[in-house]
Amino acid sequence: MTGPTERRLLARAVARMRARIMATSCAVVGGSGLLLATLLHLVRERAASSLDIALLAHYLPGYSVSWQGALLGFVYGAAAGACIGGAFAWCYNRLADGDQ
């Protein structure tokens, strides 16, 4: 950057992300996605499909393709979504600030 005027113009042009809002929205999407995937797998009566969601039990302790597993999957998905969304917003804001 060359001068303070350009920095102020750029700072106004680049919107900052709010990490809490981004983390919350990604938590809702991640948790709902895993919940719906588990429930769809339950409704299909565990038919053979290209998505074998039962393998998540190796990575998520206590998770299973069941109603209780769907609720636990929501918690795991929400936690992962919140971490990923918060980290993305933090990195974006650090890069958007530049050398200030």
TINU-496458 format. One line per field, with one value per atom (N, C-alpha, C, O): atom name; residue in one letter; x, y, z; residue number from 0. Coordinates in Angstrom, 2 decimals, padded with zeros to 5 digits. Example, Ala and Ser with C-alpha at 12.3 -4.5 7.8 and 13.67 -1.06 7.14 Angstrom:
a: c(N | CA | C | O | N | CA | C | O) $
r: c(a | a | a | a | s | s | s | s) $
u: c(013.19 | 012.30 | 013.20 | 014.24 | 012.85 | 013.67 | 012.90 | 013.41) $
v: c(-005.69 | -004.50 | -003.30 | -003.32 | -002.25 | -001.06 | 000.03 | 001.14) $
w: c(007.80 | 007.80 | 007.80 | 008.46 | 007.08 | 007.14 | 007.87 | 008.04) $
k: c(0 | 0 | 0 | 0 | 1 | 1 | 1 | 1) $
! end
This chain:
a: c(N | CA | C | O | N | CA | C | O | N | CA | C | O | N | CA | C | O | N | CA | C | O | N | CA | C | O | N | CA | C | O | N | CA | C | O | N | CA | C | O | N | CA | C | O | N | CA | C | O | N | CA | C | O | N | CA | C | O | N | CA | C | O | N | CA | C | O | N | CA | C | O | N | CA | C | O | N | CA | C | O | N | CA | C | O | N | CA | C | O | N | CA | C | O | N | CA | C | O | N | CA | C | O | N | CA | C | O | N | CA | C | O | N | CA | C | O | N | CA | C | O | N | CA | C | O | N | CA | C | O | N | CA | C | O | N | CA | C | O | N | CA | C | O | N | CA | C | O | N | CA | C | O | N | CA | C | O | N | CA | C | O | N | CA | C | O | N | CA | C | O | N | CA | C | O | N | CA | C | O | N | CA | C | O | N | CA | C | O | N | CA | C | O | N | CA | C | O | N | CA | C | O | N | CA | C | O | N | CA | C | O | N | CA | C | O | N | CA | C | O | N | CA | C | O | N | CA | C | O | N | CA | C | O | N | CA | C | O | N | CA | C | O | N | CA | C | O | N | CA | C | O | N | CA | C | O | N | CA | C | O | N | CA | C | O | N | CA | C | O | N | CA | C | O | N | CA | C | O | N | CA | C | O | N | CA | C | O | N | CA | C | O | N | CA | C | O | N | CA | C | O | N | CA | C | O | N | CA | C | O | N | CA | C | O | N | CA | C | O | N | CA | C | O | N | CA | C | O | N | CA | C | O | N | CA | C | O | N | CA | C | O | N | CA | C | O | N | CA | C | O | N | CA | C | O | N | CA | C | O | N | CA | C | O | N | CA | C | O | N | CA | C | O | N | CA | C | O | N | CA | C | O | N | CA | C | O | N | CA | C | O | N | CA | C | O | N | CA | C | O | N | CA | C | O | N | CA | C | O | N | CA | C | O | N | CA | C | O | N | CA | C | O | N | CA | C | O | N | CA | C | O | N | CA | C | O | N | CA | C | O | N | CA | C | O | N | CA | C | O) $
r: c(m | m | m | m | t | t | t | t | g | g | g | g | p | p | p | p | t | t | t | t | e | e | e | e | r | r | r | r | r | r | r | r | l | l | l | l | l | l | l | l | a | a | a | a | r | r | r | r | a | a | a | a | v | v | v | v | a | a | a | a | r | r | r | r | m | m | m | m | r | r | r | r | a | a | a | a | r | r | r | r | i | i | i | i | m | m | m | m | a | a | a | a | t | t | t | t | s | s | s | s | c | c | c | c | a | a | a | a | v | v | v | v | v | v | v | v | g | g | g | g | g | g | g | g | s | s | s | s | g | g | g | g | l | l | l | l | l | l | l | l | l | l | l | l | a | a | a | a | t | t | t | t | l | l | l | l | l | l | l | l | h | h | h | h | l | l | l | l | v | v | v | v | r | r | r | r | e | e | e | e | r | r | r | r | a | a | a | a | a | a | a | a | s | s | s | s | s | s | s | s | l | l | l | l | d | d | d | d | i | i | i | i | a | a | a | a | l | l | l | l | l | l | l | l | a | a | a | a | h | h | h | h | y | y | y | y | l | l | l | l | p | p | p | p | g | g | g | g | y | y | y | y | s | s | s | s | v | v | v | v | s | s | s | s | w | w | w | w | q | q | q | q | g | g | g | g | a | a | a | a | l | l | l | l | l | l | l | l | g | g | g | g | f | f | f | f | v | v | v | v | y | y | y | y | g | g | g | g | a | a | a | a | a | a | a | a | a | a | a | a | g | g | g | g | a | a | a | a | c | c | c | c | i | i | i | i | g | g | g | g | g | g | g | g | a | a | a | a | f | f | f | f | a | a | a | a | w | w | w | w | c | c | c | c | y | y | y | y | n | n | n | n | r | r | r | r | l | l | l | l | a | a | a | a | d | d | d | d | g | g | g | g | d | d | d | d | q | q | q | q) $
u: c(000.85 | 000.00 | 000.90 | 002.00 | 000.41 | 001.25 | 000.96 | 001.91 | -000.26 | -000.53 | -001.72 | -002.45 | -001.91 | -003.02 | -004.39 | -005.37 | -004.47 | -005.76 | -006.21 | -007.38 | -005.29 | -005.64 | -006.00 | -006.89 | -005.32 | -005.62 | -007.02 | -007.75 | -007.41 | -008.76 | -009.81 | -010.84 | -009.57 | -010.51 | -010.64 | -011.73 | -009.51 | -009.52 | -010.20 | -010.94 | -009.95 | -010.59 | -012.10 | -012.83 | -012.60 | -014.03 | -014.60 | -015.74 | -013.81 | -014.29 | -014.34 | -015.23 | -013.42 | -013.37 | -014.15 | -013.78 | -015.21 | -016.03 | -015.37 | -014.85 | -015.39 | -014.87 | -015.97 | -017.15 | -015.59 | -016.54 | -016.58 | -015.57 | -017.74 | -017.87 | -017.71 | -018.50 | -016.69 | -016.34 | -017.44 | -017.70 | -018.09 | -019.15 | -020.34 | -020.92 | -020.71 | -021.85 | -021.50 | -022.32 | -020.30 | -019.87 | -019.81 | -020.23 | -019.28 | -019.20 | -020.60 | -020.84 | -021.51 | -022.87 | -023.59 | -024.24 | -023.47 | -024.16 | -023.56 | -024.30 | -022.25 | -021.63 | -021.97 | -022.08 | -022.15 | -022.55 | -023.95 | -024.19 | -024.85 | -026.22 | -026.22 | -026.90 | -025.47 | -025.42 | -024.76 | -025.27 | -023.63 | -022.93 | -023.72 | -023.79 | -024.32 | -025.12 | -026.36 | -026.70 | -027.04 | -028.25 | -027.91 | -028.67 | -026.79 | -026.39 | -026.14 | -026.59 | -025.42 | -025.14 | -026.40 | -026.59 | -027.24 | -028.51 | -029.38 | -029.90 | -029.52 | -030.34 | -029.76 | -030.49 | -028.44 | -027.82 | -028.07 | -028.34 | -027.98 | -028.23 | -029.69 | -030.00 | -030.59 | -032.02 | -032.41 | -033.22 | -031.84 | -032.12 | -031.59 | -032.21 | -030.46 | -029.89 | -030.79 | -030.93 | -031.37 | -032.30 | -033.58 | -034.06 | -034.12 | -035.37 | -035.19 | -036.10 | -034.03 | -033.75 | -033.50 | -033.27 | -033.55 | -033.31 | -031.94 | -031.77 | -030.98 | -029.57 | -029.34 | -028.53 | -030.05 | -029.86 | -028.47 | -027.88 | -027.98 | -026.68 | -026.74 | -027.62 | -025.82 | -025.78 | -024.33 | -023.41 | -024.15 | -022.79 | -022.22 | -021.01 | -023.08 | -022.65 | -022.86 | -023.98 | -021.80 | -021.92 | -021.57 | -020.41 | -022.58 | -022.39 | -022.03 | -021.58 | -022.23 | -021.90 | -020.40 | -019.99 | -019.58 | -018.13 | -017.72 | -016.60 | -018.61 | -018.29 | -018.11 | -017.51 | -018.61 | -018.46 | -016.99 | -016.64 | -016.13 | -014.69 | -014.06 | -013.05 | -014.65 | -014.07 | -014.83 | -014.26 | -016.10 | -016.93 | -017.35 | -018.25 | -016.73 | -017.07 | -018.55 | -019.07 | -019.20 | -020.59 | -021.57 | -022.76 | -021.11 | -022.01 | -022.41 | -021.60 | -023.65 | -024.15 | -025.31 | -025.85 | -025.69 | -026.84 | -028.09 | -028.61 | -028.55 | -029.75 | -030.31 | -029.74 | -031.44 | -032.03 | -031.13 | -030.95 | -030.55 | -029.63 | -028.35 | -027.80 | -027.91 | -026.74 | -026.98 | -026.05 | -028.21 | -028.54 | -028.41 | -027.90 | -028.86 | -028.73 | -027.28 | -026.84 | -026.54 | -025.12 | -024.37 | -023.43 | -024.80 | -024.22 | -024.47 | -023.62 | -025.63 | -025.91 | -024.91 | -024.41 | -024.62 | -023.65 | -022.26 | -021.57 | -021.85 | -020.53 | -020.45 | -019.45 | -021.49 | -021.50 | -021.50 | -020.84 | -022.22 | -022.24 | -020.88 | -020.43 | -020.23 | -018.91 | -017.89 | -017.10 | -017.92 | -016.98 | -017.28 | -016.36 | -018.54 | -018.92 | -018.53 | -018.07 | -018.70 | -018.33 | -016.83 | -016.38 | -016.06 | -014.60 | -014.14 | -013.30 | -014.68 | -014.27 | -014.72 | -013.95 | -015.96 | -016.46 | -015.73 | -015.41 | -015.46 | -014.72 | -013.30 | -012.79 | -012.65 | -011.28 | -011.22 | -010.30 | -012.19 | -012.23 | -012.40 | -011.70 | -013.33 | -013.56 | -012.33 | -011.98 | -011.68 | -010.47 | -009.37 | -008.73 | -009.16 | -008.13 | -008.47 | -007.60 | -009.73 | -010.15 | -009.90 | -009.39 | -010.25 | -010.07 | -008.58 | -008.20 | -007.76 | -006.31 | -005.75 | -004.92 | -006.19 | -005.70 | -006.28 | -005.60 | -007.52 | -008.14 | -007.48 | -007.43 | -007.00 | -006.34 | -005.01 | -004.56 | -004.40 | -003.12 | -002.01 | -001.87 | -001.23 | -000.07 | -000.35 | 000.58 | -001.59 | -001.92 | -001.64 | -001.85) $
v: c(-001.17 | 000.00 | 001.23 | 001.22 | 002.26 | 003.45 | 004.50 | 005.06 | 004.80 | 005.88 | 005.60 | 004.63 | 006.46 | 006.25 | 006.44 | 005.84 | 007.26 | 007.46 | 006.18 | 005.80 | 005.52 | 004.26 | 003.19 | 002.37 | 003.19 | 002.20 | 002.39 | 001.42 | 003.64 | 003.91 | 003.51 | 002.95 | 003.81 | 003.42 | 001.91 | 001.37 | 001.23 | -000.22 | -000.83 | -001.81 | -000.24 | -000.75 | -000.59 | -001.45 | 000.48 | 000.65 | -000.30 | -000.75 | -000.61 | -001.46 | -002.93 | -003.66 | -003.38 | -004.77 | -004.92 | -004.35 | -005.69 | -005.90 | -006.93 | -007.94 | -006.66 | -007.62 | -008.60 | -008.24 | -009.82 | -010.85 | -010.86 | -010.65 | -011.09 | -011.27 | -012.76 | -013.59 | -013.07 | -014.48 | -015.23 | -016.39 | -014.61 | -015.31 | -015.62 | -016.71 | -014.68 | -014.92 | -016.00 | -016.87 | -015.94 | -016.95 | -018.32 | -019.32 | -018.39 | -019.66 | -020.21 | -021.41 | -019.33 | -019.78 | -020.29 | -021.33 | -019.57 | -020.01 | -021.31 | -022.17 | -021.46 | -022.71 | -023.85 | -025.00 | -023.55 | -024.58 | -025.09 | -026.30 | -024.19 | -024.62 | -025.45 | -026.48 | -025.01 | -025.75 | -027.12 | -028.13 | -027.15 | -028.41 | -029.40 | -030.58 | -028.91 | -029.79 | -030.30 | -031.48 | -029.41 | -029.82 | -030.78 | -031.71 | -030.56 | -031.46 | -032.87 | -033.83 | -033.01 | -034.34 | -034.99 | -036.20 | -034.19 | -034.70 | -035.22 | -036.33 | -034.43 | -034.86 | -036.06 | -036.95 | -036.09 | -037.23 | -038.52 | -039.56 | -038.44 | -039.62 | -040.03 | -041.22 | -039.05 | -039.39 | -039.97 | -040.89 | -039.44 | -040.00 | -041.43 | -042.29 | -041.67 | -043.02 | -043.97 | -045.14 | -043.45 | -044.26 | -044.55 | -045.69 | -043.55 | -043.73 | -044.73 | -045.51 | -044.71 | -045.67 | -047.07 | -048.01 | -047.23 | -048.50 | -049.05 | -050.25 | -048.17 | -048.50 | -049.26 | -050.18 | -048.86 | -049.48 | -049.13 | -048.12 | -049.95 | -049.69 | -048.38 | -048.18 | -047.52 | -046.24 | -045.84 | -046.47 | -044.77 | -044.30 | -043.62 | -043.42 | -043.25 | -042.59 | -043.53 | -043.69 | -044.14 | -045.03 | -044.23 | -044.17 | -043.62 | -042.70 | -043.43 | -042.79 | -044.72 | -045.48 | -045.45 | -045.69 | -045.17 | -045.10 | -043.92 | -043.89 | -042.96 | -041.83 | -042.26 | -041.53 | -043.42 | -043.92 | -044.12 | -044.12 | -044.31 | -044.46 | -043.14 | -043.14 | -042.03 | -040.71 | -039.94 | -039.06 | -040.26 | -039.56 | -040.53 | -041.34 | -040.47 | -041.41 | -041.32 | -040.23 | -042.47 | -042.54 | -042.41 | -042.65 | -042.04 | -041.86 | -043.21 | -044.13 | -043.31 | -044.49 | -044.05 | -042.96 | -044.89 | -044.58 | -044.99 | -046.10 | -044.08 | -044.29 | -042.91 | -041.88 | -042.90 | -041.60 | -040.87 | -039.65 | -041.60 | -040.97 | -040.51 | -039.46 | -041.32 | -040.96 | -039.72 | -038.94 | -039.53 | -038.34 | -037.09 | -036.07 | -037.18 | -036.02 | -035.77 | -034.62 | -036.83 | -036.67 | -036.17 | -035.39 | -036.60 | -036.12 | -034.63 | -033.92 | -034.15 | -032.71 | -031.95 | -030.90 | -032.47 | -031.81 | -031.81 | -030.78 | -032.95 | -033.03 | -032.13 | -031.43 | -032.15 | -031.30 | -029.83 | -029.03 | -029.46 | -028.07 | -027.64 | -026.52 | -028.51 | -028.17 | -028.01 | -027.06 | -028.93 | -028.84 | -027.62 | -026.93 | -027.35 | -026.19 | -024.89 | -023.96 | -024.81 | -023.60 | -023.37 | -022.24 | -024.42 | -024.29 | -023.86 | -022.98 | -024.49 | -024.17 | -022.76 | -022.00 | -022.40 | -021.07 | -019.96 | -018.93 | -020.18 | -019.19 | -019.02 | -017.90 | -020.13 | -020.06 | -019.37 | -018.60 | -019.65 | -019.00 | -017.49 | -016.72 | -017.06 | -015.63 | -014.96 | -013.85 | -015.63 | -015.06 | -014.88 | -013.83 | -015.93 | -015.83 | -014.76 | -014.00 | -014.68 | -013.68 | -012.27 | -011.41 | -012.05 | -010.73 | -010.38 | -009.23 | -011.36 | -011.10 | -010.73 | -009.83 | -011.43 | -011.13 | -009.81 | -009.09 | -009.49 | -008.26 | -007.04 | -005.96 | -007.21 | -006.08 | -005.74 | -004.60 | -006.73 | -006.49 | -006.21 | -006.91 | -005.20 | -004.88 | -003.81 | -003.15 | -003.60 | -002.55 | -002.99 | -002.23) $
w: c(000.00 | 000.00 | 000.00 | 000.55 | -000.61 | -000.74 | 000.31 | 000.87 | 000.59 | 001.52 | 002.42 | 002.21 | 003.44 | 004.37 | 003.73 | 004.17 | 002.71 | 002.05 | 001.36 | 001.46 | 000.66 | 000.00 | 001.01 | 000.77 | 002.15 | 003.20 | 003.75 | 003.96 | 003.97 | 004.47 | 003.45 | 003.81 | 002.18 | 001.13 | 001.03 | 000.88 | 001.11 | 001.04 | 002.27 | 002.16 | 003.43 | 004.65 | 004.58 | 005.08 | 003.97 | 003.81 | 002.76 | 002.88 | 001.74 | 000.65 | 001.06 | 000.61 | 001.88 | 002.30 | 003.60 | 004.62 | 003.54 | 004.73 | 005.64 | 005.17 | 006.92 | 007.89 | 008.25 | 008.31 | 008.49 | 008.93 | 010.45 | 011.11 | 010.97 | 012.41 | 012.71 | 012.25 | 013.48 | 013.70 | 014.43 | 014.11 | 015.38 | 016.13 | 015.24 | 015.32 | 014.39 | 013.50 | 012.48 | 012.19 | 011.95 | 010.98 | 011.64 | 011.05 | 012.87 | 013.58 | 013.88 | 013.74 | 014.27 | 014.58 | 013.35 | 013.39 | 012.24 | 011.03 | 010.50 | 010.04 | 010.56 | 010.12 | 011.07 | 010.64 | 012.35 | 013.30 | 012.99 | 013.06 | 012.67 | 012.33 | 011.05 | 010.98 | 010.06 | 008.79 | 008.98 | 008.49 | 009.69 | 009.90 | 010.73 | 010.40 | 011.81 | 012.65 | 011.95 | 012.04 | 011.24 | 010.51 | 009.39 | 009.11 | 008.74 | 007.66 | 008.13 | 007.51 | 009.24 | 009.76 | 010.34 | 010.22 | 010.95 | 011.47 | 010.32 | 010.40 | 009.26 | 008.14 | 007.41 | 006.98 | 007.28 | 006.61 | 007.40 | 006.82 | 008.72 | 009.55 | 009.48 | 009.38 | 009.55 | 009.50 | 008.14 | 008.07 | 007.06 | 005.74 | 005.64 | 005.01 | 006.24 | 006.24 | 007.05 | 006.70 | 008.12 | 008.93 | 008.16 | 008.18 | 007.50 | 006.77 | 005.63 | 005.33 | 005.00 | 003.92 | 004.47 | 003.70 | 005.76 | 006.44 | 006.11 | 005.87 | 006.12 | 005.90 | 004.59 | 004.53 | 003.58 | 002.26 | 001.73 | 002.12 | 000.86 | 000.27 | -000.51 | -001.35 | -000.23 | -000.93 | -001.13 | -000.62 | -001.88 | -002.11 | -000.87 | -000.77 | 000.07 | 001.29 | 002.46 | 002.93 | 002.93 | 004.08 | 005.32 | 005.74 | 005.90 | 007.01 | 008.31 | 009.26 | 008.36 | 009.56 | 009.85 | 010.99 | 008.84 | 009.05 | 009.93 | 010.44 | 010.12 | 010.99 | 012.45 | 013.24 | 012.80 | 014.16 | 014.52 | 015.70 | 013.52 | 013.78 | 014.20 | 014.90 | 013.79 | 014.07 | 015.14 | 015.80 | 015.33 | 016.30 | 017.40 | 017.18 | 018.56 | 019.64 | 020.05 | 020.29 | 020.11 | 020.52 | 019.38 | 019.58 | 018.20 | 017.06 | 016.48 | 016.40 | 016.08 | 015.37 | 014.50 | 014.68 | 013.57 | 012.72 | 013.49 | 013.33 | 014.32 | 015.14 | 015.47 | 015.10 | 016.17 | 016.56 | 017.54 | 017.43 | 018.49 | 019.43 | 018.71 | 019.01 | 017.76 | 016.97 | 016.13 | 015.89 | 015.67 | 014.89 | 015.75 | 015.29 | 016.99 | 017.89 | 018.26 | 018.32 | 018.50 | 018.80 | 017.56 | 017.68 | 016.39 | 015.15 | 014.96 | 014.43 | 015.40 | 015.34 | 016.19 | 015.78 | 017.38 | 018.26 | 017.64 | 017.64 | 017.12 | 016.49 | 015.25 | 015.06 | 014.44 | 013.25 | 013.60 | 012.92 | 014.65 | 015.08 | 015.61 | 015.33 | 016.36 | 016.90 | 015.77 | 015.76 | 014.82 | 013.69 | 012.84 | 012.40 | 012.59 | 011.79 | 012.46 | 011.79 | 013.77 | 014.50 | 014.45 | 014.26 | 014.61 | 014.54 | 013.16 | 013.02 | 012.14 | 010.77 | 010.40 | 009.82 | 010.71 | 010.38 | 011.12 | 010.54 | 012.41 | 013.18 | 012.71 | 012.63 | 012.37 | 011.88 | 010.52 | 010.25 | 009.66 | 008.35 | 008.50 | 007.84 | 009.35 | 009.54 | 010.15 | 009.76 | 011.08 | 011.70 | 010.66 | 010.58 | 009.86 | 008.80 | 007.78 | 007.36 | 007.39 | 006.42 | 006.97 | 006.25 | 008.22 | 008.81 | 008.93 | 008.73 | 009.26 | 009.35 | 007.99 | 007.88 | 006.95 | 005.60 | 005.07 | 004.34 | 005.44 | 004.97 | 005.63 | 005.03 | 006.86 | 007.53 | 006.87 | 006.91 | 006.27 | 005.59 | 006.56 | 007.56 | 006.28 | 007.10 | 008.13 | 008.60 | 008.50 | 009.46 | 010.87 | 011.81) $
k: c(0 | 0 | 0 | 0 | 1 | 1 | 1 | 1 | 2 | 2 | 2 | 2 | 3 | 3 | 3 | 3 | 4 | 4 | 4 | 4 | 5 | 5 | 5 | 5 | 6 | 6 | 6 | 6 | 7 | 7 | 7 | 7 | 8 | 8 | 8 | 8 | 9 | 9 | 9 | 9 | 10 | 10 | 10 | 10 | 11 | 11 | 11 | 11 | 12 | 12 | 12 | 12 | 13 | 13 | 13 | 13 | 14 | 14 | 14 | 14 | 15 | 15 | 15 | 15 | 16 | 16 | 16 | 16 | 17 | 17 | 17 | 17 | 18 | 18 | 18 | 18 | 19 | 19 | 19 | 19 | 20 | 20 | 20 | 20 | 21 | 21 | 21 | 21 | 22 | 22 | 22 | 22 | 23 | 23 | 23 | 23 | 24 | 24 | 24 | 24 | 25 | 25 | 25 | 25 | 26 | 26 | 26 | 26 | 27 | 27 | 27 | 27 | 28 | 28 | 28 | 28 | 29 | 29 | 29 | 29 | 30 | 30 | 30 | 30 | 31 | 31 | 31 | 31 | 32 | 32 | 32 | 32 | 33 | 33 | 33 | 33 | 34 | 34 | 34 | 34 | 35 | 35 | 35 | 35 | 36 | 36 | 36 | 36 | 37 | 37 | 37 | 37 | 38 | 38 | 38 | 38 | 39 | 39 | 39 | 39 | 40 | 40 | 40 | 40 | 41 | 41 | 41 | 41 | 42 | 42 | 42 | 42 | 43 | 43 | 43 | 43 | 44 | 44 | 44 | 44 | 45 | 45 | 45 | 45 | 46 | 46 | 46 | 46 | 47 | 47 | 47 | 47 | 48 | 48 | 48 | 48 | 49 | 49 | 49 | 49 | 50 | 50 | 50 | 50 | 51 | 51 | 51 | 51 | 52 | 52 | 52 | 52 | 53 | 53 | 53 | 53 | 54 | 54 | 54 | 54 | 55 | 55 | 55 | 55 | 56 | 56 | 56 | 56 | 57 | 57 | 57 | 57 | 58 | 58 | 58 | 58 | 59 | 59 | 59 | 59 | 60 | 60 | 60 | 60 | 61 | 61 | 61 | 61 | 62 | 62 | 62 | 62 | 63 | 63 | 63 | 63 | 64 | 64 | 64 | 64 | 65 | 65 | 65 | 65 | 66 | 66 | 66 | 66 | 67 | 67 | 67 | 67 | 68 | 68 | 68 | 68 | 69 | 69 | 69 | 69 | 70 | 70 | 70 | 70 | 71 | 71 | 71 | 71 | 72 | 72 | 72 | 72 | 73 | 73 | 73 | 73 | 74 | 74 | 74 | 74 | 75 | 75 | 75 | 75 | 76 | 76 | 76 | 76 | 77 | 77 | 77 | 77 | 78 | 78 | 78 | 78 | 79 | 79 | 79 | 79 | 80 | 80 | 80 | 80 | 81 | 81 | 81 | 81 | 82 | 82 | 82 | 82 | 83 | 83 | 83 | 83 | 84 | 84 | 84 | 84 | 85 | 85 | 85 | 85 | 86 | 86 | 86 | 86 | 87 | 87 | 87 | 87 | 88 | 88 | 88 | 88 | 89 | 89 | 89 | 89 | 90 | 90 | 90 | 90 | 91 | 91 | 91 | 91 | 92 | 92 | 92 | 92 | 93 | 93 | 93 | 93 | 94 | 94 | 94 | 94 | 95 | 95 | 95 | 95 | 96 | 96 | 96 | 96 | 97 | 97 | 97 | 97 | 98 | 98 | 98 | 98 | 99 | 99 | 99 | 99) $
! end
